[in-house]
């Protein structure tokens, strides 16, 4: 009975993901607000149905009541969280919030299937982060000119990384996390936020050559400390975001070319200096040569993706736990194996739609500072997605970067919540400005009509 239901649910899940992906890109082509609202409501219903079907499969496959008990608070969350946003901020971006909830749902489903304890912990962290980020649009609206604190942001980021360098623990060849007051966190996940605010502030406020020099010094200090920590994945994220922000701020193609040259040289130097980088490059070039050693993780990932095919094996029908640390760096492989290649492709398209919406929000901002903030965070988001998925499918060497909202990890999850809340802040501000403009236009038209009537009289 469980296998029959799983097979039926698998097809329904694929159709729902296809419909959701189509709806997202259809939403980008709709100009009027009412149409976007109706489509967003449809996407929300698809999300809830997909979530219900997946947990029904988990229960029927195992008979474990844990999945029912774990599903109910998640359902409550998905029902209440959008309502809270709507109550607090009438102009929030419903589609972006729907995508965020979909990523969370898929992440919780996969983690519950892989390791129940980690799924519970991830859900608890998400609850705390959800409450935390509700105040971010209010703070951004009240303070607004964060560019004044650009060097404070730079100092916070550099000091945080120095703390990791001195006190951090080594994990998979790199110093990435530090424990304080009983809490363990990965500082680089939050430094990428302070870094973007710092660089955006410098480039938007300092228009002379000194602005480029100052921003380069800040970026270099971040990069050097990350290299000393051997956290090369985070260093790559910050460097790419910096190059694009610099190019947009100064509109010179030489910055892009120079950035590409520097990244190539940095890759060669890193290969020569760090053994764990060489191991990952060996595994990327020919993982089949040492399947039991250096290439074990990537070969297991490729086996999982290939075994799943386009339709997937179904939840609890595959062997994703054979992939080392599958819940972190290779969550995409687990999804591909059991939910199918079609669902995996849809996930990529949904991530792409998030990136497009983020870039569109940045384009519409009048403030050059917030344009650069939106650009920097958008680039970090999409590069993070490319590195995570690319590492799983052997498109790029594995970097240890997580997939936003889906991979296990409290620091990654909280920082992802903050990034999406910052974009919600921009959308809220744009909505308020549009409403003021509409009211002013209406008053202007009304005044002109009154003047015209007076002249006629």
Secondary structure, DSSP 8 states (H G I E B T S, - for coil): -HHHHHHHHHHHHHHHHHHHHHHHHHHHT--SHHHHHHHHHHHHHHHHHHHHHHHHHHHHHH--THHHHHHHHHHHHHHHHHHHHHHH-TT--HHHHHHHHHHHHHHHHHHHHH-HHHHHHHHHHHHHHHHHHTTHHHHHHHH--GGGGHHHHHHHHHHHHHHHHHH-EEETTEEEEEEETTEEEEHHHHHHHHHHHHHHHHHHH--SHHHHHHHHHHHHHHHHHHHHTT-HHHHHHHHHHHHHHHHHHH--HHHHHHHHHHHHHHHHHHHHH-HHHHHHHHHHHHGGGGTTTTTHHHHHHHHHHHHHTTT---TTSS-GGGSTTTTTTTHHHHHHHHH-HHHHHHHHHHHHHHHHHHHHHHHH-S-HHHHHHHHHHHHHHHHHHHHHHHHHTTSS-------TTTSS-HHHHHHHHHHHHHHHHHHHHHHHHHHHHHHHHHHHHHHHHHHHHHHH-
